[in-house]
Amino acid sequence: STTSTYMDGSNDYGAKMKRLMSLGSQELIKLSHKHKASVVWSEEDILNQQAMEVDMVRLRELEKGDYQAIIVDDTCFMREPDITRFVSGQYQKGVSVVIVAIEGFYDLSPLRNCFDVDWNLSAYERNTVRLNKLGKKIIGREAFPEVSVYTKSHFVVGEGELFHTNHRKGSPVVTVVRGSKSVSYFGFVNWRDVAYGGILLKLCFAGRY
């Protein structure tokens, strides 16, 4: 769903985003239910819990849906080819994809091959990060209000880097925008250092900036 589905009254996209950014997770979930937004709660929705394999009937049902964005962890690109095909297919239809580092695999070739991006992992470490010019445009201060943060992350070198670091090349978040669709890699690993919600929300709408 788009922000226009969620916000009554105002036609100002910026005002709608500001309002959404101020909501807590439970409020966002209530809005999703109210407006019948497509939400996949967890892997239980697409995995057969007895066989622990992809429920293809459920996956085919999901393929019929229209989505603004899909947030998925990186493990599916190593272990779940059916989910990978689903995500890739939705991306080709114009959906924004956000890949969250869970395994943090060092070989990003599955992502390069799937999304035609030039990304390479440069480090997994703690470093001080701050938004660069592209990051300020896509993420903005409302989602990352700090001037800089010392945090642990997977750092990626390549197109679409959104952060600067003090002494190493690479960024914890990278985003490639092509028309209305986008693909992002989210490498932060400690929510106590960096609030995830606002950044992930902005990445879901990266194609609008």
SEVODO-189555 format. One line per 3 residues: number of its first residue (from 1); their letters; for each residue z, x negated, y of N, C-alpha, C, O, CB. Coordinates in pm, whole numbers, m for minus. Glycine has a CB too. Example, Ala and Ser with C-alpha at 12.3 -4.5 7.8 and 13.67 -1.06 7.14 Angstrom:
1) as) 780:m1319:m569:780:m1230:m450:780:m1320:m330:846:m1424:m332:905:m1131:m447 ~ 708:m1285:m225:714:m1367:m106:787:m1290:3:804:m1341:114:572:m1408:m60
This chain:
1) stt) 0:m84:m119:0:0:0:0:m87:124:40:m204:119:121:95:0 ~ m43:m33:234:m44:m107:359:73:m64:445:142:33:414:m176:m85:434 ~ 96:m139:552:207:m105:639:187:32:704:286:98:736:224:m211:746
4) sty) 63:75:724:40:206:784:92:317:694:128:424:743:m109:226:813 ~ 95:293:563:152:391:470:301:405:493:357:514:483:123:350:325 ~ 367:294:524:510:292:535:563:338:671:672:394:678:559:155:506
7) mdg) 488:314:776:542:333:910:477:451:979:356:455:998:523:207:992 ~ 559:549:1016:508:666:1087:511:640:1237:597:567:1285:591:792:1051 ~ 418:699:1310:423:694:1455:342:582:1515:232:606:1566:562:682:1500
10) snd) 391:462:1510:329:351:1582:199:307:1518:188:300:1396:425:234:1589 ~ 99:278:1602:m27:223:1555:m31:72:1574:m132:8:1545:m145:287:1627 ~ 77:15:1622:87:m127:1650:125:m200:1521:236:m186:1471:190:m156:1763
13) yga) 29:m280:1467:56:m351:1342:174:m445:1355:257:m455:1264:m68:m429:1297 ~ 184:m514:1470:294:m607:1491:429:m536:1487:525:m588:1431:277:m678:1623 ~ 436:m416:1548:560:m340:1548:597:m296:1407:714:m297:1369:548:m217:1640
16) kmk) 495:m257:1329:520:m216:1190:573:m334:1108:667:m318:1030:391:m161:1127 ~ 513:m450:1125:559:m568:1052:702:m604:1092:783:m639:1007:465:m687:1076 ~ 731:m596:1222:866:m629:1269:968:m536:1206:1076:m579:1166:874:m620:1422
19) rlm) 933:m407:1196:1023:m311:1134:1042:m342:986:1155:m341:937:969:m169:1152 ~ 933:m369:915:944:m402:772:1027:m527:750:1105:m535:655:805:m420:711 ~ 1009:m625:838:1082:m752:823:1233:m732:839:1311:m812:788:1032:m854:925
22) slg) 1272:m627:909:1415:m604:934:1483:m531:819:1605:m521:817:1432:m525:1063 ~ 1406:m479:723:1462:m401:614:1515:m490:503:1459:m596:474:1358:m307:560 ~ 1621:m445:440:1672:m513:322:1591:m475:200:1506:m386:205:1820:m479:301
25) sqe) 1617:m544:88:1538:m523:m33:1550:m379:m84:1450:m321:m127:1582:m619:m142 ~ 1670:m321:m80:1687:m185:m131:1611:m84:m44:1555:13:m95:1835:m149:m136 ~ 1610:m109:89:1535:m20:178:1386:m27:151:1316:74:153:1564:m55:324
28) lik) 1335:m149:124:1194:m164:91:1160:m92:m38:1054:m29:m49:1157:m312:80 ~ 1249:m101:m137:1226:m33:m264:1224:119:m243:1140:187:m302:1335:m72:m366 ~ 1316:171:m160:1318:315:m132:1188:360:m66:1135:466:m98:1437:351:m44
31) lsh) 1137:278:27:1010:311:92:896:312:m9:808:399:m4:980:212:204 ~ 898:215:m101:794:209:m204:793:336:m288:688:391:m320:814:86:m294 ~ 914:383:m325:923:507:m402:877:626:m319:803:712:m368:1066:528:m451
34) khk) 921:633:m195:890:746:m108:741:763:m90:690:875:m93:956:729:27 ~ 669:652:m71:526:658:m44:441:630:m167:319:611:m158:491:560:65 ~ 507:629:m284:438:613:m412:353:485:m413:240:483:m462:349:735:m439
37) asv) 411:380:m359:343:250:m363:343:197:m505:434:227:m582:409:150:m266 ~ 243:117:m539:235:60:m673:328:m60:m681:309:m160:m612:89:18:m707 ~ 428:m50:m765:526:m158:m778:543:m191:m926:571:m102:m1006:663:m118:m715
40) vws) 526:m316:m962:557:m362:m1096:694:m427:m1088:711:m530:m1022:448:m462:m1152 ~ 791:m368:m1154:927:m414:m1136:954:m547:m1203:1018:m634:m1143:1023:m311:m1189 ~ 907:m566:m1325:937:m689:m1398:840:m704:m1513:752:m620:m1534:1084:m689:m1449
43) eed) 859:m812:m1589:771:m834:m1703:786:m726:m1809:699:m711:m1894:798:m970:m1764 ~ 896:m651:m1805:916:m545:m1902:809:m437:m1891:782:m365:m1987:1054:m484:m1885 ~ 747:m426:m1772:644:m324:m1753:514:m359:m1824:434:m269:m1854:617:m306:m1607
46) iln) 491:m485:m1850:362:m525:m1910:378:m604:m2039:279:m649:m2098:283:m606:m1810 ~ 503:m621:m2084:525:m690:m2210:584:m593:m2312:676:m518:m2281:618:m811:m2192 ~ 530:m596:m2432:590:m524:m2544:717:m598:m2583:712:m710:m2632:490:m513:m2665
49) qqa) 832:m534:m2560:959:m604:m2576:993:m638:m2721:1075:m726:m2746:1068:m522:m2517 ~ 932:m567:m2815:957:m600:m2955:871:m717:m3000:920:m811:m3063:931:m478:m3045 ~ 744:m711:m2968:653:m819:m3009:651:m933:m2908:602:m1041:m2938:512:m764:m3027
52) mev) 705:m909:m2785:704:m1007:m2678:562:m1058:m2651:539:m1178:m2640:796:m1125:m2711 ~ 471:m965:m2641:334:m996:m2604:286:m893:m2504:348:m788:m2487:241:m1001:m2729 ~ 175:m922:m2438:126:m834:m2332:88:m698:m2389:17:m688:m2489:6:m897:m2261
55) dmv) 137:m594:m2323:101:m456:m2358:m34:m427:m2293:m40:m397:m2174:211:m352:m2312 ~ m142:m437:m2370:m276:m425:m2313:m304:m283:m2263:m382:m266:m2169:m380:m464:m2417 ~ m242:m183:m2322:m260:m46:m2274:m204:m35:m2133:m268:21:m2044:m192:56:m2369
58) rlr) m85:m87:m2114:m23:m83:m1982:m102:m167:m1882:m118:m127:m1766:121:m134:m1990 ~ m153:m282:m1926:m229:m368:m1837:m358:m300:m1791:m397:m313:m1676:m261:m501:m1905 ~ m423:m228:m1882:m546:m156:m1845:m515:m44:m1746:m597:m13:m1659:m615:m99:m1970
61) ele) m398:18:m1759:m358:119:m1662:m340:55:m1524:m381:112:m1423:m227:188:m1706 ~ m279:m61:m1520:m258:m130:m1394:m389:m171:m1330:m401:m175:m1207:m169:m251:m1414 ~ m487:m203:m1411:m618:m245:m1360:m686:m135:m1279:m772:m164:m1196:m709:m287:m1475
64) kgd) m649:m11:m1302:m710:101:m1231:m649:120:m1092:m704:195:m1011:m693:229:m1312 ~ m539:53:m1064:m470:72:m937:m535:m4:m823:m612:m97:m844:m327:31:m951 ~ m502:37:m701:m543:m33:m580:m420:m100:m520:m317:m35:m501:m610:65:m477
67) yqa) m431:m228:m491:m316:m306:m448:m347:m381:m319:m459:m426:m296:m274:m403:m557 ~ m245:m394:m236:m254:m484:m121:m233:m628:m167:m303:m719:m124:m150:m446:m13 ~ m135:m647:m255:m101:m782:m298:m36:m780:m436:19:m679:m479:m7:m849:m198
70) iiv) m44:m894:m503:22:m915:m631:103:m1043:m620:50:m1148:m583:m81:m921:m751 ~ 232:m1035:m653:317:m1153:m658:342:m1185:m805:388:m1099:m880:453:m1131:m580 ~ 312:m1306:m845:321:m1344:m985:378:m1485:m993:357:m1565:m902:183:m1336:m1055
73) ddt) 448:m1516:m1101:497:m1654:m1114:392:m1739:m1186:299:m1688:m1247:632:m1657:m1191 ~ 411:m1869:m1176:309:m1962:m1226:301:m1970:m1377:205:m2024:m1431:334:m2098:m1171 ~ 402:m1917:m1448:403:m1930:m1593:287:m1858:m1660:241:m1900:m1766:534:m1878:m1648
76) cfm) 240:m1748:m1600:132:m1672:m1664:5:m1754:m1675:m75:m1731:m1766:103:m1543:m1587 ~ m16:m1850:m1584:m137:m1931:m1587:m133:m2035:m1699:m234:m2098:m1729:m158:m1999:m1453 ~ m16:m2052:m1758:m4:m2142:m1872:6:m2068:m2005:m40:m2118:m2107:117:m2231:m1855
79) rep) 66:m1947:m2002:102:m1881:m2128:36:m1746:m2150:27:m1701:m2265:248:m1864:m2133 ~ m11:m1680:m2043:m58:m1543:m2056:m200:m1528:m2003:m218:m1488:m1888:37:m1447:m1983 ~ m301:m1558:m2084:m440:m1548:m2037:m480:m1407:m1995:m564:m1391:m1906:m533:m1596:m2146
82) dit) m422:m1305:m2059:m457:m1167:m2023:m407:m1134:m1883:m478:m1070:m1805:m399:m1067:m2125 ~ m285:m1178:m1850:m232:m1154:m1716:m310:m1237:m1614:m336:m1191:m1503:m82:m1188:m1710 ~ m347:m1358:m1653:m427:m1443:m1565:m558:m1374:m1530:m600:m1374:m1414:m454:m1580:m1630
85) rfv) m625:m1316:m1629:m751:m1245:m1605:m729:m1124:m1515:m812:m1094:m1429:m814:m1201:m1739 ~ m617:m1055:m1535:m585:m940:m1451:m569:m984:m1305:m626:m923:m1215:m458:m870:m1501 ~ m490:m1090:m1282:m465:m1139:m1147:m595:m1187:m1083:m623:m1156:m967:m361:m1253:m1148
88) sgq) m674:m1263:m1159:m801:m1313:m1108:m896:m1199:m1072:m963:m1204:m969:m866:m1406:m1211 ~ m900:m1098:m1157:m987:m983:m1132:m947:m908:m1006:m1033:m866:m929:m985:m889:m1250 ~ m817:m891:m986:m770:m822:m866:m801:m905:m741:m834:m850:m637:m620:m795:m876
91) yqk) m788:m1035:m753:m821:m1123:m639:m968:m1108:m601:m1001:m1102:m483:m789:m1271:m673 ~ m1055:m1103:m701:m1198:m1087:m673:m1228:m953:m607:m1329:m940:m537:m1278:m1101:m801 ~ m1142:m855:m628:m1159:m723:m565:m1106:m721:m422:m1122:m621:m352:m1088:m617:m647
94) gvs) m1043:m831:m378:m995:m838:m241:m845:m833:m225:m795:m821:m113:m1053:m729:m164 ~ m772:m841:m336:m626:m836:m331:m568:m973:m296:m620:m1075:m340:m568:m787:m467 ~ m463:m973:m216:m392:m1099:m187:m302:m1135:m303:m231:m1049:m356:m310:m1086:m55
97) vvi) m303:m1261:m344:m224:m1309:m457:m123:m1413:m407:m159:m1506:m334:m315:m1369:m568 ~ 1:m1397:m447:106:m1494:m415:162:m1547:m546:211:m1471:m629:220:m1429:m327 ~ 154:m1679:m564:201:m1743:m688:331:m1814:m658:335:m1905:m575:94:m1843:m744
100) vai) 438:m1773:m725:570:m1830:m703:597:m1936:m810:580:m1911:m929:679:m1720:m705 ~ 640:m2053:m767:668:m2163:m860:796:m2134:m938:905:m2132:m880:678:m2296:m785 ~ 783:m2114:m1068:898:m2100:m1158:905:m2223:m1247:1006:m2293:m1248:887:m1970:m1243
103) egf) 799:m2248:m1321:790:m2369:m1403:763:m2491:m1315:811:m2601:m1343:681:m2354:m1510 ~ 685:m2468:m1207:650:m2581:m1121:567:m2686:m1192:595:m2805:m1182:775:m2645:m1067 ~ 464:m2641:m1267:386:m2736:m1345:312:m2833:m1253:268:m2797:m1144:287:m2661:m1436
106) ydl) 300:m2956:m1300:245:m3063:m1217:93:m3061:m1211:34:m3111:m1115:291:m3196:m1270 ~ 29:m3004:m1310:m116:m2996:m1312:m158:m2860:m1257:m142:m2759:m1325:m172:m3018:m1456 ~ m211:m2858:m1137:m251:m2733:m1074:m396:m2694:m1103:m451:m2606:m1038:m230:m2742:m925
109) spl) m457:m2760:m1201:m597:m2729:m1232:m618:m2583:m1272:m725:m2529:m1241:m644:m2818:m1344 ~ m522:m2514:m1339:m545:m2372:m1367:m563:m2290:m1239:m642:m2195:m1236:m428:m2315:m1447 ~ m490:m2325:m1134:m504:m2254:m1007:m633:m2293:m937:m700:m2209:m877:m383:m2282:m915
112) rnc) m667:m2420:m944:m793:m2465:m883:m912:m2395:m948:m1004:m2352:m879:m809:m2617:m896 ~ m908:m2384:m1080:m1020:m2322:m1152:m1026:m2171:m1129:m1134:m2114:m1119:m1008:m2351:m1301 ~ m910:m2108:m1122:m904:m1962:m1110:m940:m1914:m970:m1005:m1811:m954:m766:m1913:m1147
115) fdv) m898:m1991:m868:m914:m1944:m730:m1002:m2033:m644:m1019:m2008:m524:m779:m1931:m665 ~ m1058:m2138:m704:m1147:m2228:m631:m1077:m2284:m508:m1129:m2276:m397:m1276:m2156:m590 ~ m959:m2342:m529:m881:m2403:m421:m864:m2552:m448:m870:m2597:m563:m744:m2333:m406
118) dwn) m842:m2626:m342:m822:m2771:m352:m674:m2802:m335:m631:m2846:m228:m907:m2847:m245 ~ m595:m2780:m441:m451:m2800:m436:m408:m2902:m540:m456:m2902:m653:m377:m2667:m459 ~ m316:m2990:m500:m256:m3087:m591:m108:m3100:m559:m70:m3105:m442:m327:m3225:m579
121) lsa) m26:m3106:m662:118:m3123:m641:146:m3267:m602:103:m3361:m670:196:m3085:m768 ~ 220:m3285:m493:250:m3420:m445:392:m3462:m477:418:m3582:m492:226:m3429:m297 ~ 485:m3367:m487:625:m3404:m511:708:m3281:m545:671:m3168:m516:684:m3477:m388
124) yer) 822:m3307:m608:927:m3208:m627:1055:m3274:m578:1113:m3356:m649:938:m3159:m778 ~ 1098:m3240:m458:1206:m3314:m395:1266:m3234:m281:1220:m3123:m250:1155:m3450:m344 ~ 1369:m3290:m218:1425:m3235:m96:1361:m3304:23:1341:m3426:23:1579:m3250:m93
127) ntv) 1329:m3225:125:1267:m3279:245:1290:m3180:359:1322:m3064:336:1115:m3306:224 ~ 1275:m3227:480:1285:m3141:597:1148:m3083:628:1050:m3157:640:1341:m3219:719 ~ 1142:m2951:641:1013:m2884:664:1020:m2802:792:1127:m2754:831:976:m2794:544
130) rln) 906:m2787:856:893:m2701:974:752:m2645:976:659:m2706:924:925:m2781:1106 ~ 736:m2530:1036:605:m2465:1041:506:m2547:1122:539:m2601:1227:618:m2325:1100 ~ 382:m2556:1071:275:m2614:1151:201:m2502:1224:247:m2387:1223:176:m2697:1062
133) klg) 89:m2532:1286:17:m2432:1365:m29:m2315:1280:m15:m2200:1320:m103:m2497:1434 ~ m86:m2344:1161:m131:m2236:1072:m12:m2156:1020:m20:m2034:1006:m212:m2293:955 ~ 99:m2225:992:218:m2156:945:274:m2061:1047:319:m1952:1013:322:m2256:906
136) kki) 273:m2103:1174:321:m2014:1280:232:m1891:1291:280:m1782:1325:325:m2089:1415 ~ 105:m1907:1262:12:m1794:1271:32:m1697:1155:34:m1576:1177:m132:m1844:1271 ~ 48:m1749:1033:56:m1663:915:199:m1617:887:221:m1499:859:2:m1737:794
139) igr) 296:m1708:894:435:m1673:861:511:m1628:985:574:m1522:985:506:m1792:796 ~ 505:m1709:1091:570:m1672:1215:720:m1694:1216:782:m1713:1111:542:m1530:1245 ~ 776:m1691:1335:918:m1717:1352:1006:m1604:1301:1123:m1626:1270:948:m1742:1496
142) eaf) 951:m1480:1290:1033:m1371:1239:1065:m1389:1091:1168:m1341:1043:963:m1239:1262 ~ 975:m1457:1017:999:m1481:875:1063:m1617:849:1131:m1636:749:870:m1471:798 ~ 1041:m1712:940:1100:m1846:928:1153:m1885:1065:1089:m1962:1137:994:m1952:874
145) pev) 1270:m1832:1102:1320:m1851:1238:1372:m1991:1268:1383:m2029:1384:1428:m1754:1264 ~ 1404:m2067:1164:1461:m2198:1185:1358:m2295:1242:1239:m2286:1212:1518:m2252:1055 ~ 1404:m2388:1325:1316:m2493:1375:1273:m2583:1260:1156:m2617:1246:1385:m2577:1485
148) svy) 1370:m2620:1176:1341:m2699:1057:1451:m2674:954:1562:m2635:989:1330:m2851:1091 ~ 1419:m2698:825:1513:m2677:716:1502:m2792:618:1392:m2835:584:1488:m2542:645 ~ 1616:m2842:575:1619:m2944:470:1634:m2871:337:1739:m2811:312:1735:m3049:493
151) tks) 1534:m2875:253:1533:m2791:133:1460:m2860:19:1381:m2952:39:1469:m2657:163 ~ 1487:m2813:m101:1416:m2862:m219:1298:m2772:m247:1306:m2649:m236:1510:m2868:m341 ~ 1187:m2834:m284:1065:m2755:m305:964:m2834:m386:973:m2956:m400:1005:m2713:m171
154) hfv) 866:m2760:m440:743:m2819:m489:651:m2834:m368:627:m2737:m296:677:m2732:m604 ~ 600:m2954:m346:514:m2979:m231:370:m2994:m277:341:m3069:m371:560:m3105:m154 ~ 280:m2922:m210:140:m2919:m248:55:m2977:m136:74:m2945:m19:95:m2776:m281
157) vge) m39:m3063:m173:m136:m3120:m79:m268:m3046:m97:m313:m3024:m209:m153:m3274:m102 ~ m330:m3010:15:m460:m2945:6:m482:m2846:119:m406:m2843:216:m474:m2874:m127 ~ m584:m2767:104:m620:m2672:210:m512:m2566:227:m449:m2522:131:m755:m2605:178
160) gel) m493:m2526:352:m401:m2416:380:m255:m2453:385:m171:m2366:363:m419:m2314:280 ~ m221:m2578:415:m79:m2616:426:m17:m2546:546:m75:m2546:655:m64:m2770:439 ~ 102:m2486:527:168:m2408:633:289:m2478:694:344:m2431:793:210:m2275:578
163) fht) 331:m2591:634:449:m2662:684:419:m2810:701:336:m2867:630:567:m2643:588 ~ 489:m2871:796:495:m3016:810:620:m3066:737:717:m2992:723:496:m3059:960 ~ 617:m3191:692:736:m3256:640:761:m3384:719:676:m3430:795:721:m3287:488
166) nhr) 879:m3442:699:916:m3560:778:843:m3686:736:797:m3762:821:1063:m3583:767 ~ 831:m3709:606:782:m3841:564:689:m3836:444:667:m3939:380:897:m3930:534 ~ 634:m3720:411:544:m3711:295:438:m3607:322:462:m3508:390:623:m3677:165
169) kgs) 321:m3630:267:216:m3529:276:248:m3413:183:310:m3431:78:77:m3589:242 ~ 206:m3295:223:226:m3178:138:308:m3072:207:374:m3097:308:292:m3218:9 ~ 303:m2951:152:371:m2836:209:429:m2751:97:369:m2741:m10:273:m2752:296
172) pvv) 546:m2689:118:604:m2602:16:530:m2469:1:544:m2400:m100:748:m2575:47 ~ 451:m2433:101:371:m2311:94:230:m2343:142:212:m2403:248:434:m2196:178 ~ 131:m2302:64:m9:m2318:104:m78:m2183:88:m47:m2107:m4:m80:m2429:18
175) tvv) m170:m2155:178:m241:m2026:176:m388:m2048:211:m420:m2113:311:m176:m1924:275 ~ m475:m1995:129:m619:m1998:157:m664:m1854:180:m648:m1768:93:m700:m2065:40 ~ m719:m1828:298:m765:m1694:335:m917:m1691:330:m984:m1776:388:m714:m1654:477
178) rgs) m969:m1591:260:m1113:m1570:253:m1140:m1423:281:m1125:m1337:194:m1171:m1611:113 ~ m1180:m1396:405:m1199:m1257:445:m1066:m1185:448:m971:m1232:509:m1296:m1186:350 ~ m1060:m1070:382:m936:m992:380:m843:m1033:267:m727:m990:264:m969:m845:367
181) ksv) m889:m1116:174:m805:m1156:62:m750:m1296:86:m801:m1372:168:m883:m1151:m71 ~ m647:m1328:12:m586:m1460:24:m518:m1497:m106:m486:m1411:m188:m485:m1464:140 ~ m496:m1626:m125:m417:m1675:m237:m319:m1776:m183:m356:m1865:m106:m507:m1737:m350
184) syf) m193:m1763:m223:m86:m1848:m171:m5:m1905:m286:11:m1842:m391:5:m1769:m74 ~ 45:m2026:m265:139:m2089:m359:271:m2106:m286:276:m2165:m178:85:m2228:m413 ~ 379:m2054:m346:512:m2055:m286:601:m2149:m366:638:m2118:m480:573:m1911:m281
187) gfv) 634:m2264:m307:703:m2367:m383:851:m2382:m359:915:m2464:m425:641:m2493:m355 ~ 909:m2303:m266:1053:m2312:m242:1131:m2276:m368:1091:m2187:m442:1094:m2220:m126 ~ 1243:m2346:m392:1318:m2323:m515:1463:m2283:m493:1534:m2255:m590:1313:m2447:m600
190) nwr) 1510:m2280:m367:1649:m2246:m342:1658:m2142:m232:1639:m2173:m114:1730:m2371:m304 ~ 1687:m2017:m270:1693:m1909:m172:1809:m1925:m75:1812:m1861:30:1704:m1775:m243 ~ 1906:m2010:m110:2016:m2035:m17:1970:m2119:102:2028:m2111:210:2133:m2104:m89
193) dva) 1868:m2198:82:1813:m2279:192:1716:m2199:277:1718:m2206:400:1742:m2403:136 ~ 1631:m2122:211:1523:m2049:279:1522:m1905:229:1519:m1881:108:1384:m2117:255 ~ 1524:m1809:322:1514:m1667:284:1372:m1637:237:1276:m1659:311:1554:m1575:404
196) ygg) 1358:m1587:115:1227:m1566:55:1155:m1442:106:1034:m1444:128:1240:m1559:m93 ~ 1230:m1331:125:1169:m1200:144:1067:m1193:255:955:m1147:235:1274:m1102:170 ~ 1105:m1239:374:1015:m1231:489:890:m1312:470:781:m1268:507:1086:m1276:612
199) ill) 904:m1432:413:788:m1519:391:692:m1455:291:571:m1452:314:832:m1659:342 ~ 746:m1404:180:660:m1342:79:589:m1220:135:472:m1197:105:743:m1303:m44 ~ 659:m1143:217:596:m1026:278:480:m1067:367:373:m1006:362:698:m947:359
202) klc) 499:m1170:448:391:m1217:534:273:m1268:452:158:m1244:489:441:m1327:627 ~ 300:m1337:341:191:m1388:257:111:m1275:194:m9:m1290:170:247:m1479:148 ~ 176:m1162:168:105:m1047:113:1:m993:210:m95:m927:170:204:m936:76
205) fag) 19:m1021:338:m73:m973:442:m140:m1088:515:m181:m1074:630:1:m884:541 ~ m151:m1204:448:m204:m1324:516:m346:m1304:567:m384:m1364:667:m201:m1442:421 ~ m425:m1221:500:m562:m1198:541:m577:m1126:674:m688:m1117:727:m632:m1122:437
208) ry) m469:m1074:727:m474:m1002:853:m460:m1094:974:m484:m1051:1087:m366:m897:857 ~ m422:m1220:952:m391:m1307:1067:m507:m1396:1103:m498:m1475:1197:m268:m1393:1038
